[in-house]
């Protein structure tokens, strides 16, 4: 429902079900329709419209029920079903099912022509957002192609994740929490030590050094982001959020949407965003700087945008000047800004490079395909943390 375009529209099984129900319609419903509308006073055009609507509902309803029954009996493998085709053909049935399971919140609107409520729009719940975040991260890690060499390097030092690296205990370097009791006993036994607590036999398991970081991802939610760019930015935020929750629990992530003003997004609010308004990059960076001001470790801002700043919260500064000022002040507080551009306009590139120079801790990257933005963000975050990508994939198996 969130990103069906990544699936194929081909679906022979669905087409066959629809054809079967069409045949049943011709056999069972023609007499009924003739009896119900044959002597009606309405115009033939209106009657034809009613017949066509009843036929569509009959075919769709019965095909859906037959599909569910076939899946339950094992006649059709659910994993082989074309998701995009199903969401397009059985929209109301899918939405109703997801609503009942707590993944969607359906908002109906009054249809004056039909004198009743009809489907207006849907919003994903927190549960739905969580499922999508997991699917997006799984897709990223499954699709990314990495060189045959090991990428990244695990460093020995202070950290929270245990490694397979053993070392002799050194009271000047190690604390007692690092002692591996099992390996110590085994070593003492092999050395036939007279005492179990001989300092020469004590072994420690060195942790992997993971410098904690606090991150803010700024999503441009102005009007110009409508379409694949906005969807790509949301997926990147969801993937990074899920990555930290699963593998980098020592790190923090704030997700902020900005147009004329920034908004900190809570759990379940990411997929409720709608593009609107102008682009105030200066106030967005200021907002991120305040969030990171008292945080420890590495502090990073991921700024996603597709256009130049078009508004400023400072009356005495133009949108561009506001962005430059914010980038400079963020650099003074030793906060990194990763500027990610979704458009190649020379004007935008010049502003981004100017911000990077003033920040003095910045990178500027152009991502050609917005729907691959999630791959770029996840891959670079993992490598920056010094974790082997292959190791991360094994941890998820």
Buried (B, 14 or more C-beta within 10 A) or exposed (E): BBBBEEBEEEBEBBBEBBEBBBEBBEEEBEEEBEEBBEEEEEEEEEBEEBBEEBBEEBBBBBBBEBBBEBEEEEEBEEEEBBBBBBBBBBBBBBBBBBBEEEBBBBEEEEEEEEEEEEBEEBBBBBBBBBBBBBBBBEBBBEEBEEEEEEBBEBBEEEBEBEBEEEBEBEEEEBEEEBBBEEBBEEBBEEEEEEEEEEEEBBBBBBBBBBBBBBBBBBBBBBBBBBEBBBBBBBBBBBBBBBBBBBBBEBBBBBBBBBBBBBBEBEEBBBBEBEBEBBBBBBBBBBBBBEBBEEBEEBBBBBBBBBBBBBBBBBEEBEBBBBBBBBBBBBBEEEBBBBBBBBBEEEEBBEBBEBBBBBBBBBEBEEBEEBBBBBBBBBBBBBBBBBBBBBBBBEEEE
